[in-house]
Amino acid sequence: MPKVSDIEFRDYKAIDSPGSLAGHGCTFLQYFEYLIRDNYAELERSLLANFDLKKIPERNADSLIEGMLFVTEQDKKKKLKSKNYYECNAACFILMFKSIFSSALYHKISQPDTLSLTLHNYSHILQNMLFDIDYLAELFRERTKCQAKQNYQNYRKSGVHFFELHQMLRQTLYGQRTCHSFDDLEISASIPVIRQLIELRIRWAFGVLSFVDAKGNQQPLALSRLFEVLRKHKSTIQTPIKLENIERIYKWANITVHSGCVDHTWVPLFLETVLKELSMGKGPTESGFDVKNGIVTDRATIASIHQELANDIPQGCLLRRKGRPRMLYTCEPQCILTH
């Protein structure tokens, strides 16, 4: 293994390997120490050069969501031709990379008592982020500068396989290191969780879960319809990010759920941070931690939303007997009510 002073930026391709054509073999901690000593300078230079940037773009959370996340195939094609898509991804990448692989983390996990599984997990995240940004740079040259395509298939896969989802299922049930599951992480398998998180958070926030038909059976209330109603009242609803962008995240996650297509590693990592306030609240308050305070509205808005939905006939809702669902299955709204 080389000395840390001999490590180069490209050596991320040979982490925990004895050596390869890509560069020196090195351990994850050696490479992490190199990044800290270098203050990410070579990483940033590479980012600027690969995406024709003079400086790292500055974007807020809403701008990143709008610039990176596609919700239809046409939206995806449009974004892949737009430099803003690559600038947003570059900004998000460096934001998340520095946030995760900080000097504080290095000092914490470089201690002798750190579990090997901890190092394994962070090594996996680091390599996947760097492989993905390498792939994105190639995509940028191909889609915006019409340069010849290179084969980066070994660096980034196009979708999550159902086999990998079963491995995540095992880890959910037994833990990551047991006799019943593998150690390997599958970051993209978190996207269905993001989808369910948003769905449950929005339904519970406004206290509307489903319809109840004339026989007392529950009928589905499409979240798309709920978002449609919420948009009419967005002036009286406060959320940590734009309501439209919460819906955009949900639609983006639907693509993975239904097709298995995946996005760049930093995207779900970033979304976890921006959804934290929505799902966990703003943090400690005078009365203690309150998960409700991620969404704020008033009782009149809740009543209007309930009334509009109660007058709905859900599309595709077929009943065996005459009658239409006119009742909502509701719960106490899990949000802060101003009055």
Buried (B, 14 or more C-beta within 10 A) or exposed (E): BBEBEEBBBBBBBBBBBEEEEBBBBBBBBBBBBBBBEBEBEBBBEBBBEBBEBEEBBEBEBBBBBBBBBBBEEEBBEEBBEEBBBBBBBBBBBBBBBBEBBEBEBBEEBEEEEEEEEEBBBBBBBBBBBBBBBBBBBBBBBBBBEEEEEEEBEEBBEEEBEEEBBEBBEBBEEEEBEEEEBBBEBBBBBBBBBBBEBBBBBBBBBBBBBBBBBBEEEEBEBEBEBBBEBBEEBBEBBBBBBBBBBBBBBBBBBBBBEEEBBBBBBBBBBBBBEBBBBBBEBBEEEEEEEBBBBBBBBBEEBBEBBBEBBBEBEBEEBEEEEEEBBEEBBBEEBBBBBEE
